[in-house]
Amino acid sequence: MRTVARTTFALGCLLAATFAVPAVAAASGARLDQKERAIIRGINHQRANHGLAPVRASARLARAADFHSWEMLDANYFAHTSRDGGSFDERVRRYVNKRALGEALAYLGGSCGRGSARQIVQMWMNSPPHRAILLSSTYRRVGIGKRVGSLGSRKACMVTADFSSKN
């Protein structure tokens, strides 16, 4: 009887460790770096200038955004659609199930250097469709995914911002 109990306990611990490690790894992958936090501050600065509530960072949206930035660099393209041709909202709904979703993309040649966060937010504000997303009162959560890699033969800073409603 003790052998069965020990075996069951050991198996339970092994299963718990198997499922706990990927969860921790996934959570750490969604942490925002300094530039990503600066982009959110820039978005919220623009929202405040227009009398809107700030957006809050979402780990799930950050994972969705990070995946898309990686996917675009890996497959050498720049678009809201996924590599498999699916729409952005289909992709983002794999991470969150919210009523409203929006997405803004940015690509800078070179690395994401000094002043890049400000430059990216300004690019979005100068683009009417992206400006509408940043300044929509519908969106209350945001995830930012910034990756550096190559697009074509050029070094590229790729940024995806995924937005969602609170509910």
C-alpha positions as CSV (number, residue, x, y, z in Angstrom):
1,M,0.0,0.0,0.0
2,R,2.9,2.4,0.8
3,T,4.5,1.7,-2.5
4,V,1.2,2.6,-4.4
5,A,0.9,5.8,-2.3
6,R,4.5,6.8,-2.9
7,T,4.2,6.1,-6.6
8,T,1.0,8.1,-6.9
9,F,2.5,11.0,-5.0
10,A,5.7,10.9,-7.2
11,L,3.6,10.8,-10.3
12,G,1.5,13.7,-9.0
13,C,4.6,15.8,-8.3
14,L,6.0,15.0,-11.7
15,L,2.8,16.1,-13.4
16,A,2.6,19.2,-11.4
17,A,6.2,20.1,-12.3
18,T,5.5,19.4,-15.9
19,F,2.6,21.8,-16.1
20,A,4.0,24.4,-13.7
21,V,7.3,25.0,-15.6
22,P,5.7,26.0,-19.0
23,A,3.4,28.4,-17.1
24,V,6.3,30.1,-15.4
25,A,8.2,30.2,-18.7
26,A,5.2,31.7,-20.5
27,A,4.7,34.3,-17.9
28,S,8.3,35.4,-17.9
29,G,8.2,35.7,-21.7
30,A,5.4,38.3,-21.4
31,R,7.4,40.7,-19.2
32,L,7.7,44.1,-20.7
33,D,11.1,45.6,-21.3
34,Q,12.0,49.2,-20.9
35,K,11.2,50.2,-24.5
36,E,7.8,48.4,-24.4
37,R,6.9,50.1,-21.1
38,A,8.0,53.4,-22.7
39,I,5.6,52.7,-25.6
40,I,2.7,52.2,-23.2
41,R,3.6,55.4,-21.4
42,G,3.6,57.2,-24.8
43,I,0.2,55.8,-25.7
44,N,-1.2,56.8,-22.3
45,H,0.3,60.3,-22.6
46,Q,-1.6,60.7,-25.9
47,R,-4.7,59.3,-24.4
48,A,-4.5,61.7,-21.4
49,N,-4.0,64.6,-23.9
50,H,-7.4,63.6,-25.4
51,G,-9.2,63.1,-22.0
52,L,-9.1,59.3,-22.2
53,A,-8.4,56.8,-19.4
54,P,-5.1,55.0,-19.7
55,V,-4.7,51.5,-21.0
56,R,-3.2,48.9,-18.7
57,A,-0.6,46.4,-19.7
58,S,-1.9,42.8,-20.2
59,A,0.4,39.8,-20.0
60,R,-1.8,37.8,-22.3
61,L,-2.0,40.5,-24.9
62,A,1.8,41.0,-24.6
63,R,2.3,37.3,-25.5
64,A,0.0,37.7,-28.5
65,A,1.9,40.8,-29.6
66,D,5.3,39.3,-29.0
67,F,4.3,36.2,-31.0
68,H,3.2,38.3,-34.0
69,S,6.4,40.4,-34.0
70,W,8.4,37.2,-33.9
71,E,6.3,35.6,-36.6
72,M,6.7,38.5,-39.0
73,L,10.4,38.6,-38.6
74,D,10.7,34.8,-38.9
75,A,8.5,34.7,-42.0
76,N,9.9,37.9,-43.5
77,Y,6.7,39.9,-43.9
78,F,5.0,43.0,-42.4
79,A,1.2,42.7,-42.1
80,H,-1.7,42.4,-39.6
81,T,-2.5,38.9,-41.0
82,S,-0.9,35.9,-39.6
83,R,1.7,33.8,-41.4
84,D,-1.1,31.2,-42.1
85,G,-3.4,33.9,-43.6
86,G,-5.6,34.3,-40.5
87,S,-6.8,37.7,-39.4
88,F,-5.3,39.5,-36.4
89,D,-8.4,39.0,-34.3
90,E,-8.3,35.2,-34.8
91,R,-4.7,35.2,-33.7
92,V,-5.3,37.5,-30.7
93,R,-8.4,35.5,-29.5
94,R,-6.1,32.5,-29.0
95,Y,-4.7,34.6,-26.1
96,V,-7.7,36.6,-24.8
97,N,-11.4,36.4,-25.3
98,K,-12.5,40.0,-25.3
99,R,-15.4,41.8,-26.9
100,A,-13.3,44.3,-28.9
101,L,-9.8,44.0,-30.3
102,G,-7.4,46.3,-32.2
103,E,-3.9,46.2,-33.4
104,A,-1.2,48.6,-34.4
105,L,2.1,47.6,-36.1
106,A,5.3,49.5,-36.5
107,Y,8.6,48.8,-38.3
108,L,11.8,50.8,-37.9
109,G,14.9,50.1,-39.9
110,G,17.8,49.3,-37.5
111,S,17.5,48.5,-33.9
112,C,15.0,49.8,-31.3
113,G,17.4,52.5,-30.1
114,R,17.1,55.6,-28.1
115,G,13.9,57.5,-28.9
116,S,12.3,54.6,-30.7
117,A,9.3,54.4,-28.4
118,R,8.5,58.1,-28.9
119,Q,9.0,57.7,-32.7
120,I,6.7,54.6,-32.8
121,V,3.9,56.3,-30.9
122,Q,4.3,59.4,-33.2
123,M,4.1,57.2,-36.3
124,W,0.8,55.7,-35.0
125,M,-0.6,59.1,-34.2
126,N,0.2,60.3,-37.7
127,S,-1.7,57.4,-39.2
128,P,-5.5,57.9,-39.1
129,P,-6.4,54.2,-38.6
130,H,-3.7,53.7,-35.9
131,R,-4.6,57.0,-34.2
132,A,-8.2,55.8,-34.0
133,I,-7.1,52.7,-32.2
134,L,-4.8,54.5,-29.8
135,L,-7.5,57.0,-29.0
136,S,-10.5,54.7,-28.8
137,S,-12.2,54.7,-25.4
138,T,-13.3,51.1,-26.1
139,Y,-9.8,49.8,-25.5
140,R,-8.6,49.5,-21.8
141,R,-5.8,46.9,-22.1
142,V,-2.7,46.7,-24.3
143,G,0.1,44.2,-24.9
144,I,3.3,45.3,-26.6
145,G,5.7,42.9,-28.4
146,K,9.0,44.4,-29.6
147,R,11.5,42.2,-31.5
148,V,14.7,43.0,-33.3
149,G,15.7,40.9,-36.3
150,S,16.0,41.1,-40.1
151,L,13.3,42.0,-42.6
152,G,14.7,41.2,-46.0
153,S,18.3,42.1,-45.8
154,R,17.9,45.0,-43.4
155,K,18.0,45.0,-39.6
156,A,14.6,45.7,-38.3
157,C,12.8,46.7,-35.1
158,M,9.3,45.2,-35.2
159,V,6.6,46.3,-32.8
160,T,3.1,44.9,-32.4
161,A,0.6,46.5,-30.0
162,D,-2.6,44.5,-29.4
163,F,-5.5,46.2,-27.7
164,S,-8.6,44.9,-26.1
165,S,-11.7,46.0,-24.2
166,K,-11.8,45.5,-20.5
167,N,-14.5,42.7,-20.9
